[in-house]
């Protein structure tokens, strides 16, 4: 049985992670840390778990009774925590960080970039520390991995992607307030989004010659959860050849699928799946990918990574039904 702990337990991704771990047949969730909610029942914050757990938020860390630790902390906090506490943490305790602190493999740390469709072999062959991918980055990379593997990314990549309000986190802000977000769509951080660095890192891992522009326009949507990423590039291959490359790449992966029909957000919300639809239009390859930003884009992939680290079946605890109706 895997014993798990969570640091930063009050946010949306933590709530989904708690739900997944409570229902995972091979996991016992030992504690959930939240300094701002210490002493309160977890269900005071994550009300959807009422009746499923009696856990109370902790203000202390007990590494002795866990063998995997999840960070659901704000960006910057995981690296700070590791710097201050790594000397007292068990060397063999596995860590999965859901922030962006360790996603760039720059030699300053030993975290493996945790996109299973890219690094599954590295994850199962002795990894201890894992950096979970970003949500936009997950959808975009899954859209492009088969092309990069086959050295086909040789022109500028154009991406427009829209995310639900939960992607901004649980802390209220001007652009997450209901009266602003509802019935509204807006652009933010065009061509400068923080996930671009990890996307470029991944593409160059598979295609070392890659030096094209990645032109990414992120958008805020007026819905709660989900990401739709729409990408187009120049492509000389017939659509049948492209589909073959995608189906071949994802044939032995458990959660990413190529769909012959157009895909919608509701096909994947509440699941750990990514669905991809491919079209060829006037020399352009149009790639549409949809994921749940809190699951495939965060907590679901974190559990997927945990399963790989501990030698479990990838799909354990993650066979979820889309909430299309």
Residue frames as qw, qx, qy, qz and C-alpha x, y, z in Angstrom:
[[0.000, 0.888, 0.460, 0.000, 0.00, 0.00, 0.00],
 [0.386, 0.403, -0.016, 0.829, 1.29, 3.45, -0.97],
 [0.299, -0.727, -0.442, 0.431, 1.16, 6.03, 1.83],
 [0.339, 0.544, 0.255, 0.724, 0.73, 9.59, 0.54],
 [0.223, -0.650, -0.342, 0.641, 0.92, 13.12, 1.90],
 [0.317, 0.720, 0.364, 0.499, -0.06, 16.43, 0.30],
 [0.308, -0.428, -0.182, 0.830, 1.41, 19.87, 0.94],
 [0.160, 0.172, -0.216, -0.948, -0.84, 22.74, -0.13],
 [0.090, 0.247, 0.964, 0.032, -4.20, 21.05, 0.24],
 [0.218, 0.543, 0.482, -0.653, -6.74, 23.84, -0.19],
 [0.220, 0.436, -0.361, -0.795, -6.73, 24.51, -3.95],
 [0.804, 0.315, -0.055, -0.502, -8.62, 23.03, -6.87],
 [0.615, 0.415, -0.669, -0.045, -5.86, 20.66, -7.97],
 [0.040, -0.257, 0.844, -0.468, -5.41, 19.48, -4.37],
 [0.652, 0.079, 0.386, -0.647, -9.15, 18.82, -4.08],
 [0.831, 0.361, -0.275, -0.321, -9.09, 16.67, -7.22],
 [0.395, 0.433, -0.784, 0.204, -5.93, 14.91, -6.05],
 [0.337, -0.179, 0.719, -0.581, -7.50, 14.12, -2.67],
 [0.802, 0.202, 0.135, -0.545, -10.56, 12.69, -4.44],
 [0.736, 0.434, -0.503, -0.129, -8.43, 10.49, -6.69],
 [0.212, 0.391, -0.820, 0.359, -6.22, 9.23, -3.86],
 [0.521, -0.116, 0.567, -0.627, -9.16, 8.46, -1.56],
 [0.864, 0.269, 0.140, -0.402, -10.63, 6.28, -4.30],
 [0.475, 0.574, -0.664, -0.067, -7.34, 4.67, -5.38],
 [0.940, -0.243, -0.182, -0.158, -7.26, 0.99, -4.34],
 [0.836, 0.061, -0.274, 0.471, -3.51, 1.01, -3.65],
 [0.216, 0.457, -0.226, 0.833, -3.19, 4.30, -1.74],
 [0.429, -0.691, -0.525, 0.250, -3.75, 5.44, 1.81],
 [0.149, 0.726, -0.015, 0.672, -3.83, 9.22, 2.16],
 [0.580, -0.278, -0.561, 0.521, -2.14, 9.84, 5.51],
 [0.195, -0.672, -0.298, 0.649, -2.28, 13.64, 5.79],
 [0.340, 0.712, 0.343, 0.510, -3.08, 16.86, 3.95],
 [0.416, -0.361, -0.220, 0.805, -1.17, 19.99, 4.94],
 [0.115, 0.731, 0.324, 0.589, -2.64, 23.48, 4.77],
 [0.328, -0.073, -0.437, 0.834, -1.29, 26.17, 7.08],
 [0.244, -0.153, -0.041, -0.957, -4.30, 28.42, 6.45],
 [0.734, -0.235, -0.303, -0.561, -6.81, 25.66, 7.26],
 [0.333, 0.199, -0.856, 0.340, -4.97, 23.70, 9.96],
 [0.166, 0.079, 0.757, -0.627, -7.36, 21.94, 12.33],
 [0.611, 0.278, 0.059, -0.739, -10.33, 22.15, 9.99],
 [0.743, 0.172, 0.647, -0.001, -11.89, 19.08, 8.37],
 [0.246, -0.111, 0.639, 0.720, -10.84, 18.67, 4.76],
 [0.103, 0.552, 0.777, 0.284, -14.54, 18.64, 3.85],
 [0.057, -0.794, -0.292, 0.530, -14.92, 22.21, 5.11],
 [0.001, -0.593, 0.404, 0.697, -12.93, 23.27, 2.05],
 [0.221, 0.142, -0.817, -0.513, -13.59, 20.42, -0.38],
 [0.574, 0.021, 0.424, -0.700, -17.29, 19.97, 0.29],
 [0.767, 0.272, -0.388, -0.433, -17.73, 17.47, -2.51],
 [0.455, 0.238, -0.837, 0.190, -15.81, 14.96, -0.37],
 [0.486, -0.301, 0.438, -0.694, -18.31, 15.10, 2.49],
 [0.917, -0.044, 0.195, -0.344, -19.03, 11.56, 3.66],
 [0.871, 0.403, -0.256, 0.115, -15.85, 10.20, 2.03],
 [0.601, 0.252, -0.458, 0.605, -13.15, 11.26, 4.49],
 [0.521, -0.814, -0.248, 0.071, -12.62, 12.31, 8.10],
 [0.661, 0.113, -0.090, 0.736, -9.20, 13.82, 7.42],
 [0.197, -0.942, -0.164, 0.218, -8.33, 17.11, 9.12],
 [0.487, 0.777, -0.185, 0.353, -5.87, 19.59, 7.63],
 [0.790, -0.390, -0.135, 0.453, -2.47, 19.41, 9.32],
 [0.091, 0.979, -0.173, 0.053, 0.04, 22.18, 10.02],
 [0.435, -0.618, 0.640, 0.139, 2.96, 19.76, 10.38],
 [0.683, 0.467, -0.505, -0.245, 4.81, 17.36, 8.07],
 [0.714, -0.371, 0.583, -0.111, 5.35, 13.73, 9.03],
 [0.484, 0.554, -0.599, -0.315, 7.63, 12.05, 6.51],
 [0.217, -0.303, 0.912, -0.171, 7.92, 8.87, 8.58],
 [0.535, 0.257, 0.750, -0.293, 4.49, 7.54, 7.57],
 [0.641, 0.692, 0.090, -0.320, 4.52, 8.32, 3.82],
 [0.644, -0.164, 0.537, 0.519, 6.49, 7.18, 0.78],
 [0.320, 0.448, 0.452, 0.702, 5.15, 9.72, -1.73],
 [0.102, -0.603, -0.313, 0.727, 4.71, 13.46, -1.24],
 [0.320, 0.648, 0.506, 0.470, 2.67, 15.72, -3.54],
 [0.160, -0.328, -0.127, 0.922, 3.26, 19.47, -3.75],
 [0.155, 0.715, 0.604, 0.314, 0.10, 21.41, -4.68],
 [0.326, -0.642, -0.175, 0.671, 1.74, 24.68, -3.69],
 [0.339, 0.918, 0.050, -0.200, 1.85, 28.02, -5.56],
 [0.759, 0.514, -0.103, 0.387, 4.65, 28.47, -8.07],
 [0.175, 0.717, -0.410, 0.536, 7.95, 29.17, -6.32],
 [0.635, -0.562, 0.322, -0.421, 7.01, 27.49, -3.04],
 [1.000, -0.012, -0.017, 0.023, 8.14, 23.95, -3.90],
 [0.651, 0.486, -0.301, 0.499, 11.69, 24.99, -4.71],
 [0.163, -0.664, 0.372, -0.628, 11.82, 27.07, -1.53],
 [0.851, -0.376, 0.176, -0.322, 10.46, 24.16, 0.53],
 [0.953, 0.168, -0.144, 0.206, 12.98, 21.73, -0.94],
 [0.392, 0.611, -0.366, 0.581, 15.86, 24.10, -0.22],
 [0.338, -0.585, 0.388, -0.626, 14.80, 24.46, 3.41],
 [0.797, -0.258, 0.367, -0.405, 13.76, 20.85, 4.15],
 [0.814, 0.373, -0.424, -0.134, 15.55, 18.43, 1.82],
 [0.189, 0.476, -0.780, 0.359, 18.13, 17.54, 4.48],
 [0.408, -0.119, 0.708, -0.564, 15.41, 16.14, 6.75],
 [0.810, 0.257, -0.018, -0.526, 13.40, 14.37, 4.03],
 [0.798, -0.129, 0.580, 0.102, 13.98, 10.63, 3.39],
 [0.040, -0.491, 0.602, 0.629, 16.20, 10.22, 0.34],
 [0.070, 0.100, 0.929, 0.350, 13.98, 7.50, -1.13],
 [0.273, 0.584, 0.589, -0.488, 10.69, 9.35, -0.61],
 [0.322, 0.380, 0.597, 0.629, 9.11, 10.04, -3.98],
 [0.042, 0.562, 0.235, -0.792, 8.01, 13.61, -4.69],
 [0.296, 0.513, 0.636, 0.495, 5.57, 14.79, -7.36],
 [0.099, -0.433, -0.161, 0.881, 5.47, 18.57, -7.77],
 [0.341, 0.675, 0.641, 0.131, 2.44, 20.10, -9.50],
 [0.002, 0.903, 0.004, -0.429, 3.96, 23.60, -9.69],
 [0.689, 0.710, -0.069, 0.126, 6.27, 24.90, -12.42],
 [0.371, -0.853, 0.358, 0.080, 9.37, 25.05, -10.19],
 [0.489, -0.423, 0.722, 0.246, 11.24, 22.05, -11.62],
 [0.784, 0.505, 0.326, -0.153, 9.79, 21.57, -15.12],
 [0.494, 0.807, -0.323, 0.019, 12.86, 22.88, -16.91],
 [0.938, -0.218, 0.061, 0.262, 15.65, 20.31, -16.74],
 [0.271, 0.917, -0.200, 0.214, 18.52, 22.78, -16.43],
 [0.664, 0.267, -0.543, 0.439, 20.93, 20.78, -14.28],
 [0.131, -0.481, 0.416, -0.760, 19.98, 22.51, -11.03],
 [0.669, -0.170, 0.477, -0.544, 17.83, 19.60, -9.78],
 [0.093, -0.151, 0.967, 0.181, 17.05, 15.91, -10.35],
 [0.572, 0.375, 0.482, -0.547, 13.33, 16.19, -11.17],
 [0.250, 0.113, 0.818, 0.506, 12.18, 14.27, -14.25],
 [0.364, 0.122, -0.138, -0.913, 9.66, 16.08, -16.46],
 [0.342, 0.102, 0.889, -0.285, 6.49, 14.11, -15.82],
 [0.650, 0.353, -0.155, -0.655, 4.69, 13.92, -19.14],
 [0.727, -0.134, 0.672, -0.051, 4.12, 10.13, -19.30],
 [0.782, 0.577, 0.234, -0.028, 3.64, 10.12, -23.07],
 [0.371, 0.842, -0.367, 0.138, 7.15, 11.54, -23.38],
 [0.071, 0.609, -0.706, 0.355, 9.14, 10.21, -20.41],
 [0.899, -0.279, -0.038, -0.336, 7.44, 6.98, -19.32],
 [0.864, 0.157, -0.381, 0.291, 10.70, 4.98, -19.51],
 [0.240, 0.445, -0.449, 0.736, 12.53, 7.50, -17.33],
 [0.545, -0.452, 0.176, -0.684, 9.68, 7.47, -14.82],
 [0.957, -0.189, -0.066, -0.208, 9.60, 3.70, -14.41],
 [0.834, 0.233, -0.314, 0.389, 13.38, 3.27, -14.35],
 [0.632, -0.221, -0.393, 0.631, 14.23, 4.69, -10.97],
 [0.013, 0.578, 0.046, 0.814, 12.94, 8.27, -10.94],
 [0.317, -0.354, -0.674, 0.565, 12.43, 9.69, -7.44],
 [0.049, 0.556, 0.243, -0.794, 11.38, 13.29, -8.11],
 [0.301, 0.460, 0.702, 0.453, 8.85, 14.26, -10.79],
 [0.079, 0.319, 0.055, -0.943, 7.81, 17.67, -12.12],
 [0.415, 0.551, 0.718, -0.090, 4.22, 17.52, -13.32],
 [0.273, 0.263, 0.428, 0.820, 3.58, 19.34, -16.64],
 [0.211, 0.241, 0.188, -0.929, 1.50, 22.48, -16.95],
 [0.543, 0.439, 0.645, -0.309, -2.09, 22.19, -18.11],
 [0.512, 0.772, -0.105, -0.362, -1.81, 24.16, -21.38],
 [0.033, 0.616, -0.760, -0.205, 1.57, 22.51, -21.97],
 [0.489, 0.002, 0.867, -0.091, 0.02, 19.05, -21.65],
 [0.626, 0.608, 0.421, -0.247, -2.65, 19.66, -24.30],
 [0.367, 0.843, -0.288, -0.266, -0.23, 21.37, -26.67],
 [0.139, -0.532, 0.825, 0.132, 2.57, 18.83, -26.33],
 [0.570, 0.152, 0.802, -0.096, 0.21, 15.90, -26.85],
 [0.580, 0.741, 0.167, -0.295, -0.90, 17.67, -30.03],
 [0.358, 0.842, -0.385, -0.119, 2.67, 17.76, -31.33],
 [0.578, -0.495, 0.647, 0.051, 4.65, 14.80, -29.97],
 [0.824, 0.233, 0.497, 0.143, 4.11, 12.47, -32.98],
 [0.504, 0.853, 0.009, 0.137, 5.20, 15.23, -35.38],
 [0.164, -0.860, 0.481, -0.048, 8.33, 16.03, -33.38],
 [0.750, -0.262, 0.603, 0.072, 9.27, 12.35, -33.16],
 [0.739, 0.403, 0.468, 0.267, 9.08, 12.15, -36.95],
 [0.395, -0.286, 0.208, 0.848, 11.04, 15.42, -37.44],
 [0.199, 0.587, 0.637, 0.459, 8.08, 17.16, -39.05],
 [0.171, -0.903, -0.291, 0.265, 8.06, 20.42, -37.09],
 [0.561, -0.012, 0.266, 0.783, 9.87, 22.59, -39.60],
 [0.021, 0.551, 0.291, 0.782, 7.60, 25.62, -39.82],
 [0.170, -0.243, 0.396, -0.869, 6.05, 28.02, -37.34],
 [0.240, -0.365, -0.896, 0.077, 3.48, 26.49, -34.98],
 [0.261, -0.320, -0.032, -0.910, 0.29, 28.48, -34.40],
 [0.316, -0.316, -0.869, 0.214, -1.78, 27.68, -31.30],
 [0.363, -0.399, 0.068, -0.839, -4.92, 29.13, -29.79],
 [0.435, -0.208, -0.860, 0.167, -6.08, 27.48, -26.57],
 [0.406, -0.527, -0.010, -0.746, -8.89, 28.28, -24.18],
 [0.354, -0.027, -0.849, 0.392, -9.15, 27.21, -20.54],
 [0.449, -0.688, -0.527, -0.219, -11.81, 27.16, -17.87],
 [0.210, -0.847, 0.151, -0.465, -11.80, 29.41, -14.82],
 [0.865, -0.492, 0.086, 0.051, -10.38, 26.71, -12.52],
 [0.793, 0.333, -0.073, 0.505, -7.11, 27.06, -14.42],
 [0.096, 0.740, -0.187, 0.640, -6.54, 30.35, -12.57],
 [0.327, 0.044, -0.752, 0.570, -6.64, 28.65, -9.17],
 [0.317, -0.618, -0.715, 0.073, -8.93, 28.99, -6.18],
 [0.258, -0.456, -0.251, 0.814, -7.81, 32.44, -5.03],
 [0.322, 0.826, 0.461, -0.037, -10.25, 35.08, -6.36],
 [0.328, -0.256, 0.230, 0.880, -9.04, 37.79, -8.72],
 [0.335, 0.478, -0.005, -0.812, -10.54, 40.38, -11.04],
 [0.442, 0.321, -0.624, -0.559, -10.48, 38.02, -14.03],
 [0.226, -0.089, -0.970, 0.012, -11.96, 35.04, -12.14],
 [0.289, 0.208, 0.493, -0.794, -14.86, 36.92, -10.57],
 [0.387, 0.402, 0.829, 0.031, -18.16, 35.43, -11.81],
 [0.303, 0.835, 0.299, -0.350, -19.61, 38.72, -13.08],
 [0.094, 0.742, -0.470, -0.469, -16.51, 39.28, -15.24],
 [0.208, -0.245, 0.908, 0.267, -15.85, 35.72, -16.39],
 [0.457, 0.427, 0.765, -0.152, -19.44, 34.74, -17.21],
 [0.512, 0.784, 0.352, -0.007, -20.52, 35.41, -20.81],
 [0.040, 0.931, -0.315, -0.179, -17.00, 36.59, -21.58],
 [0.916, 0.127, 0.090, 0.370, -13.85, 35.48, -23.40],
 [0.025, -0.968, 0.234, 0.083, -10.45, 37.20, -23.15],
 [0.791, 0.413, -0.298, 0.339, -6.84, 36.81, -24.25],
 [0.468, -0.853, 0.231, -0.005, -3.96, 36.84, -21.77],
 [0.505, -0.569, 0.573, 0.304, -0.16, 36.53, -22.03],
 [0.823, 0.559, 0.081, -0.068, -0.12, 36.17, -25.84],
 [0.702, 0.579, -0.317, 0.269, 3.20, 34.77, -27.13],
 [0.078, 0.600, -0.577, 0.550, 4.66, 35.02, -23.58],
 [0.834, -0.416, -0.063, -0.357, 2.88, 32.31, -21.59],
 [0.356, -0.658, 0.647, -0.147, 5.00, 30.58, -18.92],
 [0.876, 0.007, 0.478, -0.068, 4.33, 27.12, -20.39],
 [0.647, 0.730, -0.198, -0.095, 6.19, 27.92, -23.60],
 [0.026, -0.703, 0.708, -0.063, 9.58, 27.02, -22.13],
 [0.574, -0.158, 0.791, -0.144, 8.55, 23.48, -21.23],
 [0.782, 0.533, 0.253, -0.200, 6.85, 23.04, -24.60],
 [0.438, 0.797, -0.413, -0.044, 10.02, 24.05, -26.44],
 [0.295, -0.534, 0.783, -0.123, 12.10, 21.82, -24.16],
 [0.742, 0.106, 0.637, -0.179, 9.95, 18.80, -25.05],
 [0.724, 0.673, 0.054, -0.146, 9.91, 19.46, -28.79],
 [0.256, 0.781, -0.569, 0.024, 13.70, 19.77, -28.88],
 [0.552, -0.347, 0.743, -0.153, 13.99, 16.54, -26.88],
 [0.775, 0.294, 0.558, -0.049, 12.32, 14.66, -29.72],
 [0.626, 0.677, 0.203, 0.329, 13.50, 16.83, -32.62],
 [0.572, -0.482, -0.011, 0.663, 16.88, 18.35, -31.83],
 [0.324, 0.188, 0.380, 0.846, 16.77, 20.43, -35.02],
 [0.057, -0.802, -0.584, -0.113, 13.59, 22.19, -33.92],
 [0.308, -0.235, -0.130, 0.912, 14.01, 25.98, -34.05],
 [0.046, -0.532, -0.545, -0.646, 10.65, 27.21, -35.33],
 [0.219, -0.248, 0.263, -0.906, 8.47, 29.78, -33.60],
 [0.194, -0.428, -0.877, 0.103, 5.76, 28.58, -31.21],
 [0.141, -0.232, -0.062, -0.960, 3.09, 31.27, -31.49],
 [0.282, -0.387, -0.863, 0.163, 0.69, 30.66, -28.61],
 [0.260, -0.357, -0.009, -0.897, -2.38, 32.74, -27.79],
 [0.164, -0.252, -0.892, 0.338, -4.00, 31.63, -24.50],
 [0.334, -0.401, -0.261, -0.812, -7.62, 32.52, -23.77],
 [0.184, 0.047, 0.753, -0.630, -9.86, 32.56, -20.72],
 [0.290, -0.290, -0.749, -0.521, -13.21, 30.85, -21.26],
 [0.465, -0.291, 0.209, -0.810, -16.56, 31.31, -19.53],
 [0.889, -0.166, -0.370, -0.210, -16.73, 27.73, -18.24],
 [0.655, -0.698, 0.265, -0.117, -15.33, 26.04, -15.15],
 [0.562, -0.464, 0.652, 0.210, -12.99, 23.34, -16.41],
 [0.805, 0.399, 0.402, 0.176, -11.40, 21.97, -19.53],
 [0.116, -0.637, 0.398, 0.650, -8.88, 23.05, -22.19],
 [0.770, 0.541, 0.328, 0.084, -9.30, 23.07, -25.95],
 [0.284, -0.615, 0.425, 0.601, -6.04, 23.63, -27.84],
 [0.721, 0.642, 0.260, -0.018, -6.26, 24.30, -31.58],
 [0.397, -0.578, 0.478, 0.529, -2.95, 24.10, -33.44],
 [0.782, 0.599, 0.172, -0.015, -2.09, 24.45, -37.11],
 [0.381, -0.579, 0.525, 0.495, 1.16, 24.01, -39.07],
 [0.535, 0.556, -0.455, -0.444, 2.28, 23.58, -42.65],
 [0.638, -0.173, 0.748, -0.059, 2.16, 19.92, -43.65],
 [0.368, 0.425, -0.608, -0.561, 2.88, 18.11, -46.93],
 [0.067, -0.016, 0.997, -0.036, 1.68, 14.68, -45.78],
 [0.470, -0.319, -0.582, -0.582, -1.73, 13.27, -46.62],
 [0.547, -0.474, 0.262, -0.638, -4.13, 13.14, -43.69],
 [0.970, -0.100, -0.183, -0.128, -4.06, 9.35, -43.72],
 [0.678, 0.305, -0.443, 0.501, -0.29, 9.40, -43.20],
 [0.092, -0.506, 0.379, -0.769, -0.59, 11.89, -40.36],
 [0.792, -0.354, 0.056, -0.494, -3.26, 9.84, -38.60],
 [0.929, 0.065, -0.338, 0.135, -1.05, 6.78, -38.87],
 [0.398, 0.415, -0.475, 0.666, 1.81, 8.62, -37.15],
 [0.388, -0.443, 0.306, -0.748, -0.45, 9.71, -34.30],
 [0.917, -0.195, -0.068, -0.341, -2.09, 6.32, -33.84],
 [0.819, 0.210, -0.431, 0.315, 1.31, 4.63, -33.90],
 [0.162, 0.467, -0.477, 0.727, 2.75, 7.02, -31.31],
 [0.460, -0.314, 0.380, -0.739, -0.15, 6.69, -28.88],
 [0.752, -0.017, -0.575, -0.321, -0.92, 3.02, -29.48],
 [0.666, -0.158, -0.659, 0.312, 0.64, 1.90, -26.19],
 [0.025, 0.128, -0.389, 0.912, -0.41, 4.91, -24.09],
 [0.072, -0.387, -0.896, 0.206, -3.45, 4.61, -21.89],
 [0.026, 0.680, 0.489, -0.546, -5.07, 8.04, -21.96],
 [0.143, 0.568, -0.250, -0.771, -4.44, 9.77, -25.30],
 [0.553, 0.348, 0.752, 0.087, -6.59, 8.85, -28.28],
 [0.025, 0.167, -0.447, -0.879, -7.04, 9.97, -31.89],
 [0.440, 0.473, 0.631, -0.429, -10.68, 10.61, -32.79],
 [0.295, 0.255, 0.678, 0.623, -12.12, 10.41, -36.30],
 [0.060, -0.804, -0.506, -0.305, -14.85, 12.86, -35.36],
 [0.071, 0.644, -0.195, 0.737, -14.49, 16.41, -34.00],
 [0.514, -0.265, -0.688, 0.438, -13.92, 16.54, -30.24],
 [0.275, -0.778, -0.146, -0.546, -15.61, 18.62, -27.55],
 [0.066, -0.503, 0.603, -0.615, -14.66, 19.58, -23.99],
 [0.743, -0.244, 0.288, -0.552, -17.49, 17.51, -22.56],
 [0.893, 0.215, -0.391, -0.059, -15.92, 14.40, -24.07],
 [0.637, 0.234, -0.546, 0.491, -13.10, 14.65, -21.52],
 [0.248, -0.578, 0.310, -0.713, -14.22, 16.75, -18.54],
 [0.749, -0.421, 0.350, -0.373, -13.88, 14.68, -15.33],
 [0.986, 0.107, 0.043, 0.118, -11.49, 12.22, -17.00],
 [0.468, -0.634, 0.429, 0.442, -7.75, 11.76, -17.44],
 [0.702, 0.369, 0.517, 0.322, -8.09, 11.50, -21.22],
 [0.045, 0.570, -0.267, -0.775, -6.78, 13.60, -24.06],
 [0.657, 0.498, 0.563, 0.056, -8.70, 13.37, -27.31],
 [0.148, -0.484, 0.402, 0.763, -7.09, 14.57, -30.54],
 [0.643, 0.618, 0.447, -0.072, -8.79, 15.29, -33.87],
 [0.360, -0.340, 0.477, 0.726, -6.81, 15.85, -37.07],
 [0.556, 0.740, 0.358, -0.123, -7.83, 17.67, -40.27],
 [0.465, -0.124, 0.406, 0.777, -5.95, 18.65, -43.42],
 [0.281, 0.864, 0.387, -0.160, -7.12, 21.90, -45.02],
 [0.428, 0.891, -0.044, 0.142, -5.33, 23.57, -47.94],
 [0.605, 0.487, -0.424, 0.466, -1.85, 22.46, -46.97],
 [0.207, -0.532, 0.495, -0.654, -2.39, 23.10, -43.27],
 [0.509, -0.202, -0.829, 0.113, -2.66, 20.42, -40.61],
 [0.406, -0.532, 0.107, -0.736, -5.26, 21.41, -38.02],
 [0.477, -0.057, -0.826, 0.295, -4.92, 19.65, -34.66],
 [0.483, -0.567, 0.018, -0.667, -7.57, 19.92, -31.96],
 [0.474, -0.015, -0.808, 0.351, -6.87, 18.51, -28.50],
 [0.506, -0.614, -0.049, -0.604, -9.14, 18.55, -25.46],
 [0.493, -0.021, -0.759, 0.425, -8.34, 17.72, -21.83],
 [0.495, -0.811, -0.302, -0.080, -9.66, 18.38, -18.34],
 [0.252, 0.746, -0.352, 0.506, -7.25, 20.99, -16.97],
 [0.511, -0.613, 0.431, -0.422, -7.58, 19.74, -13.37],
 [0.931, -0.119, 0.338, -0.066, -7.16, 16.04, -14.20],
 [0.847, 0.339, 0.139, 0.386, -5.12, 15.30, -17.34],
 [0.297, 0.789, -0.105, 0.528, -3.70, 18.81, -16.95],
 [0.185, -0.665, 0.478, -0.543, -2.77, 18.39, -13.27],
 [0.570, -0.380, 0.606, -0.403, -3.94, 15.89, -10.63],
 [0.954, 0.199, 0.127, -0.185, -4.79, 13.00, -12.95],
 [0.669, 0.592, -0.389, 0.225, -1.33, 13.09, -14.50],
 [0.179, -0.631, 0.618, -0.434, 0.15, 13.33, -10.97],
 [0.809, -0.159, 0.476, -0.306, -1.60, 10.05, -10.06],
 [0.876, 0.472, -0.103, -0.006, -0.57, 8.57, -13.43],
 [0.330, 0.696, -0.550, 0.323, 3.04, 9.46, -12.56],
 [0.499, -0.463, 0.606, -0.412, 2.65, 7.94, -9.10],
 [0.950, 0.108, 0.211, -0.202, 1.39, 4.69, -10.64],
 [0.740, 0.580, -0.294, 0.169, 4.46, 4.58, -12.88],
 [0.005, 0.698, -0.591, 0.403, 6.88, 5.34, -10.04],
 [0.556, -0.313, 0.661, -0.397, 5.48, 2.47, -7.96],
 [0.011, 0.178, -0.942, -0.286, 5.18, -0.05, -10.79],
 [0.456, 0.370, 0.678, -0.442, 1.37, -0.09, -10.91],
 [0.369, 0.508, 0.670, 0.397, -0.87, -0.30, -13.94],
 [0.136, 0.124, 0.110, 0.977, -1.15, 3.18, -15.47],
 [0.336, -0.421, -0.454, -0.709, -4.93, 3.20, -15.36],
 [0.451, -0.410, -0.730, 0.309, -5.42, 2.23, -11.68],
 [0.185, -0.585, -0.426, 0.665, -7.53, 4.88, -9.96],
 [0.030, 0.406, -0.219, -0.887, -8.03, 6.83, -13.17],
 [0.014, 0.281, 0.846, 0.452, -10.86, 5.07, -14.98],
 [0.110, 0.418, 0.413, -0.801, -13.28, 7.97, -14.83],
 [0.322, 0.603, 0.701, 0.205, -16.48, 8.82, -16.70],
 [0.129, 0.177, 0.187, 0.958, -16.79, 12.02, -18.70],
 [0.105, 0.518, 0.628, -0.571, -19.52, 14.29, -17.34],
 [0.023, 0.109, 0.538, 0.836, -21.09, 15.07, -20.72],
 [0.490, -0.427, -0.377, -0.660, -24.58, 14.74, -19.24]]
